[in-house]
Amino acid sequence: MPALTFLAVVGLVLIGLLFVADATLENGPPPIVTSDRTGLPKPWRPDGVKTLTTAPAPAKPSGPNAMNLTPIVKT
């Protein structure tokens, strides 16, 4: 339990330091917001949607030469 107490005390001290820093530091100017991206390459985007097609499945064999795939049951 001493470790848990230590962590709780350290957490409270750090939170207290955040409040002290907020009260003592001056507010700076707002961040500069810009939409210019000077020197950066254009973001990569994939080339459009490509539809992949496959060949149709071969027809099921029928007739006298078709394989008979019925299970064989031994009694």
Secondary structure as GFF3:
##gff-version 3
##sequence-region A 1 75
A	DSSP	alpha_helix	2	24	.	.	.	ID=ss1
###
